[in-house]
Amino acid sequence: MPFSQVSALSKITNWNVKVVIDATNHFTADFNLIDTGGKASSEIVQDHLLGARLFKAFNTLYSKILAEDPNAHPDFD
């Protein structure tokens, strides 16, 4: 699921005590960083899944991103 669609999850079910694996990355489809206002992306996911037991896993950045000069993206702390 694209990170931009995470807010739609809050209406799907009662997330209380459900286990959720967060595999999102906070990037647009063209790999621009989404501003999270200083929060970790998982904090934003957790905000939409109240009561869920959230675990961050399986993040994937495509090899073309990993191959780039890390200094080319100063926002990626």
C-alpha distances in whole Angstrom, upper triangle without the diagonal:
4,6,8,7,7,11,10,10,14,15,14,16,19,17,20,21,18,17,13,12,10,8,7,10,11,12,12,11,15,15,16,16,15,18,17,21,22,19,17,13,14,16,14,12,15,16,14,14,18,20,17,18,15,16,14,14,13,12,13,14,16,19,20,19,21,24,24,27,26,28,26,23,26,23,21,23
4,5,6,7,10,11,11,15,16,16,19,21,19,22,23,21,19,15,14,11,10,7,8,8,8,8,8,12,11,13,13,11,14,14,18,19,17,16,12,13,16,13,11,15,16,14,15,19,21,19,20,17,17,15,15,14,12,12,13,15,18,19,17,19,22,22,25,23,25,23,21,23,20,18,21
4,5,5,9,10,11,13,16,16,18,20,18,21,22,20,18,14,13,10,9,6,6,6,7,8,10,13,12,12,11,9,11,11,14,16,14,12,9,10,12,10,8,12,13,12,13,17,19,17,18,15,15,13,14,14,12,13,13,16,19,20,17,19,22,22,24,22,24,22,19,21,17,16,18
4,6,7,9,11,13,15,16,19,20,19,22,24,22,21,17,17,13,13,10,10,8,8,8,10,13,12,12,11,9,11,11,14,16,15,14,11,13,14,11,10,14,14,12,14,18,21,19,21,18,19,17,18,18,15,16,16,18,22,22,19,22,25,24,26,24,25,23,20,22,18,18,20
4,6,6,8,10,12,12,15,18,16,20,22,19,19,15,15,13,13,10,12,11,12,11,12,15,15,16,15,12,14,14,17,19,17,16,13,14,15,12,10,13,13,11,13,16,19,17,19,17,18,17,18,18,16,17,18,20,24,24,22,24,27,27,29,27,29,27,24,25,22,21,23
4,5,6,8,10,11,13,15,13,16,18,16,16,12,13,10,11,9,11,10,12,13,14,18,17,17,15,13,14,13,16,17,15,14,10,10,12,9,6,10,10,7,9,13,15,14,16,13,15,14,16,16,15,17,18,21,24,25,23,24,28,27,29,27,29,27,24,25,22,21,22
4,5,6,8,10,12,14,13,16,18,17,17,14,15,13,15,12,14,13,15,15,17,20,20,19,17,14,15,13,16,18,15,15,12,12,12,9,8,10,9,6,9,11,15,14,17,15,17,17,19,20,19,21,22,24,28,28,26,28,31,30,32,30,31,30,26,27,23,23,24
4,6,6,7,11,13,13,16,19,17,17,15,16,14,16,14,16,15,17,16,18,21,21,21,20,17,18,17,19,21,19,19,15,15,15,12,10,13,12,8,10,13,16,15,18,16,19,19,20,21,20,22,23,25,29,29,27,29,33,32,34,32,34,32,29,30,26,26,27
4,5,5,8,10,9,13,15,13,14,11,13,12,14,13,16,16,18,18,19,23,22,22,21,18,20,18,20,22,19,18,15,14,14,12,9,10,11,7,7,10,13,11,14,13,16,16,18,19,19,21,23,25,29,30,28,29,33,33,35,32,34,33,30,31,27,26,27
4,6,7,8,8,11,14,13,14,12,15,14,16,15,18,18,20,20,22,25,25,25,23,20,20,18,20,21,18,18,16,14,14,12,9,10,9,5,6,8,11,10,14,13,17,18,20,21,21,24,25,28,32,32,30,32,35,35,37,34,36,35,31,32,28,27,28
4,6,8,9,13,16,14,16,15,17,17,19,18,21,21,23,23,24,27,27,27,26,22,23,21,23,25,22,22,19,18,18,15,13,13,12,9,9,11,13,13,17,17,20,21,23,24,24,26,28,30,34,35,33,34,38,38,40,37,39,38,34,35,31,31,32
4,7,9,12,15,12,14,13,16,16,18,18,21,21,23,23,24,27,27,28,26,24,25,23,25,27,24,23,20,18,19,17,14,14,14,11,10,12,14,13,16,16,19,20,21,22,23,25,27,29,33,34,32,34,37,38,40,38,40,38,35,36,32,31,32
4,6,9,12,10,13,12,15,16,19,19,22,23,25,26,26,30,30,30,29,26,27,24,26,28,24,23,21,19,19,17,14,14,14,11,9,10,11,11,14,15,18,20,22,23,24,26,29,31,35,36,34,36,39,39,41,39,41,40,37,38,34,33,33
4,6,9,8,12,12,16,17,20,20,23,24,27,27,29,32,31,32,30,27,27,24,26,27,24,23,21,18,18,17,14,13,13,11,8,8,8,9,12,14,17,20,22,24,25,28,30,33,36,38,36,37,40,41,42,40,42,41,37,38,34,33,33
4,6,5,8,9,12,13,17,17,21,21,24,26,27,30,29,29,27,25,25,22,24,24,21,20,18,15,15,15,12,10,11,9,6,6,6,5,8,10,13,16,18,21,22,25,27,30,33,35,33,34,37,38,39,37,39,38,35,35,32,30,30
4,6,9,10,14,16,19,20,23,24,27,29,30,33,32,32,30,27,27,24,25,25,22,21,20,16,16,16,14,11,12,11,8,6,4,5,8,11,14,17,20,23,24,27,30,33,36,38,35,36,40,40,41,38,40,40,37,37,33,32,31
4,6,9,13,15,18,20,23,24,28,29,31,34,32,33,30,28,28,25,27,26,22,21,20,16,16,17,15,12,14,14,10,9,6,5,6,9,12,16,18,21,23,26,29,32,35,37,35,35,39,39,41,38,40,40,37,37,33,31,31
4,6,10,12,16,18,21,22,25,27,28,32,30,31,29,26,27,24,26,26,22,20,19,15,16,17,14,12,14,13,9,10,7,5,6,8,11,14,16,18,20,23,27,29,32,35,33,33,36,37,39,36,39,38,35,36,32,30,30
4,7,10,13,15,19,20,24,26,27,30,28,29,27,25,26,23,25,25,21,19,17,14,15,16,13,11,14,14,10,11,9,6,5,6,8,11,12,15,17,20,24,26,29,32,30,29,33,34,36,33,36,36,33,33,30,28,27
4,6,9,11,15,17,20,22,23,26,24,25,23,21,23,20,23,22,19,16,14,11,13,13,10,9,13,12,9,11,10,7,6,5,6,9,10,12,14,17,20,23,26,28,26,26,30,31,33,30,33,33,29,30,27,25,25
4,6,9,12,15,18,20,21,24,22,23,21,20,22,19,22,21,18,15,13,10,13,14,10,11,14,14,11,14,14,10,9,6,5,6,6,8,10,14,17,20,22,25,23,23,27,28,30,27,30,30,27,28,25,22,22
4,6,9,11,14,16,18,20,18,19,17,16,18,16,19,18,15,12,9,7,10,11,8,9,12,12,11,14,14,11,10,7,6,5,6,8,8,11,14,17,20,22,20,20,24,25,27,24,27,26,23,24,21,19,19
4,7,10,12,14,15,18,16,17,16,15,18,16,20,19,16,13,10,9,13,13,10,12,15,15,14,17,18,15,14,10,9,6,5,5,5,8,11,14,17,19,17,17,21,22,24,22,25,24,21,23,20,17,18
4,7,9,11,12,15,13,14,12,12,14,13,17,17,14,11,8,8,12,11,9,12,14,13,14,17,19,16,15,12,11,8,8,8,6,8,10,13,16,18,16,17,20,20,23,20,23,22,19,20,18,15,17
4,6,9,10,12,10,11,9,9,12,11,15,15,13,10,7,9,12,11,11,14,16,15,16,20,21,19,18,15,13,10,10,10,6,7,8,11,14,15,13,14,17,17,19,17,19,18,15,17,14,12,14
4,7,10,11,9,8,6,5,8,8,12,12,11,9,6,9,11,10,10,14,15,15,17,19,22,20,20,16,16,13,13,13,10,11,11,13,17,17,14,15,19,18,19,17,19,17,14,15,12,11,13
4,7,8,5,5,5,5,9,10,14,14,14,13,10,13,15,13,14,17,18,18,20,23,25,23,23,19,19,16,16,15,12,11,10,12,15,14,11,14,17,16,17,16,17,15,12,14,12,11,14
4,5,5,5,6,6,10,12,15,17,17,16,13,16,18,15,16,19,20,19,21,24,27,25,25,22,22,19,19,18,14,13,12,13,16,15,13,16,18,17,19,18,19,17,14,17,14,14,17
4,6,7,10,10,14,16,19,21,20,19,16,18,21,18,18,22,22,21,23,26,29,26,27,24,23,20,20,18,15,13,12,12,15,14,13,16,18,17,20,19,21,18,16,19,17,16,20
4,6,9,11,14,17,20,21,21,20,18,20,23,21,21,24,25,24,26,29,32,29,30,26,25,22,22,20,16,14,12,11,14,12,11,14,16,15,17,17,18,15,14,17,16,15,19
4,6,9,12,15,18,18,19,17,15,18,20,18,19,22,23,23,25,28,30,28,28,24,23,19,19,17,14,12,9,10,12,10,8,12,14,12,15,14,16,13,11,14,12,12,15
4,6,9,12,15,16,17,16,14,18,19,17,18,22,22,22,24,27,30,28,28,25,24,20,21,19,16,15,12,13,15,13,11,14,16,14,15,14,15,12,10,12,10,11,14
4,6,9,11,12,13,12,11,14,16,14,16,19,19,20,22,25,27,25,25,22,21,18,19,18,14,14,12,14,16,15,12,14,17,15,16,14,14,12,9,11,8,8,11
4,6,9,11,11,11,9,13,14,12,13,17,16,17,19,22,24,23,24,20,20,17,19,19,15,16,14,17,19,18,15,18,20,18,19,17,18,16,13,14,10,11,13
4,6,8,9,10,9,13,13,11,14,16,16,17,19,21,24,23,24,21,21,19,20,21,18,18,17,20,22,21,18,20,23,21,21,18,18,17,13,13,10,11,13
4,5,5,7,7,10,9,8,11,13,12,14,16,18,21,20,21,18,18,16,18,20,17,18,18,21,23,23,20,21,24,22,23,20,20,19,16,15,11,12,13
4,6,9,10,12,11,10,13,15,13,15,18,19,22,22,22,20,21,19,22,23,20,22,21,24,27,26,22,24,27,25,24,21,21,21,17,16,12,13,14
4,7,9,12,10,10,14,15,14,17,19,20,22,22,22,19,19,17,20,22,19,21,20,24,26,26,22,23,26,24,23,20,20,20,16,14,11,12,11
4,6,8,6,7,10,11,11,13,15,16,18,18,18,15,16,14,17,19,17,19,19,23,25,26,22,23,26,25,24,21,22,22,18,17,13,13,12
4,5,5,7,9,10,11,13,15,16,18,16,16,13,13,11,14,16,13,16,16,20,22,23,20,20,23,23,23,19,21,21,17,16,13,12,11
4,5,5,6,9,10,11,13,15,17,15,15,12,12,9,12,14,11,14,15,18,21,22,18,19,23,22,23,20,21,21,17,17,14,12,13
4,5,5,6,8,10,10,12,14,12,11,8,8,7,10,13,11,14,16,20,22,24,21,21,25,24,25,22,24,24,20,20,17,15,15
4,5,5,6,9,10,11,12,12,12,9,11,10,14,16,15,18,19,23,26,27,24,24,28,27,28,24,26,26,22,21,18,17,16
4,5,5,7,9,11,13,12,14,11,13,12,15,17,15,18,19,22,26,26,23,24,28,27,28,25,26,25,22,21,18,17,17
4,5,5,6,9,11,10,11,8,10,10,13,15,14,17,18,22,25,26,23,24,28,27,29,26,28,27,23,24,20,19,19
4,5,5,6,8,7,8,7,10,10,14,17,16,19,21,25,28,29,26,27,30,30,31,28,30,30,26,26,22,21,21
4,6,6,9,10,12,10,13,14,17,20,19,22,23,27,30,31,28,29,32,32,33,30,31,30,27,26,23,22,22
4,6,9,9,12,11,14,15,18,20,19,22,23,26,30,31,28,29,33,32,34,31,32,31,28,28,24,23,24
4,6,6,9,8,12,13,16,19,19,22,24,27,30,31,29,30,34,34,35,32,34,33,30,30,26,25,25
4,6,9,10,13,16,19,21,22,25,27,30,33,35,32,33,36,36,37,34,36,36,32,32,28,27,27
4,7,9,13,15,18,21,22,26,28,31,34,36,34,34,38,38,39,36,38,38,34,34,30,29,28
4,6,9,12,15,18,19,22,25,28,31,33,31,31,35,35,36,34,36,36,32,32,29,27,26
4,7,10,13,16,18,21,24,27,30,32,30,30,33,34,35,32,34,35,31,31,28,26,25
4,7,10,13,14,18,20,24,26,28,26,26,30,30,31,29,31,31,28,28,25,22,22
4,6,10,11,15,18,21,24,26,24,23,27,28,29,26,29,29,26,26,24,21,20
4,7,8,12,14,18,20,22,20,19,23,24,25,23,25,25,22,23,20,17,17
4,6,9,12,15,18,20,18,18,21,23,24,22,25,25,22,23,21,18,18
4,6,10,12,15,18,16,15,19,21,23,21,24,24,22,23,21,18,19
4,7,10,13,15,13,13,16,17,20,18,21,20,18,20,18,14,15
4,6,9,11,10,10,13,15,17,16,19,19,17,19,18,14,16
4,6,8,6,7,10,11,14,13,16,15,14,16,15,12,15
4,5,6,7,9,11,14,14,17,16,15,18,17,15,17
4,5,5,6,9,12,13,16,15,15,18,18,16,18
4,6,5,7,10,12,15,13,13,17,17,15,18
4,5,5,9,9,12,10,10,13,14,11,14
4,6,8,8,12,11,11,14,14,12,14
4,7,8,12,11,12,15,16,14,16
4,6,8,7,9,12,14,12,15
4,5,5,8,10,13,12,14
4,5,6,7,10,8,10
4,5,6,9,9,10
4,6,9,9,12
4,5,6,9
4,5,7
4,6
4
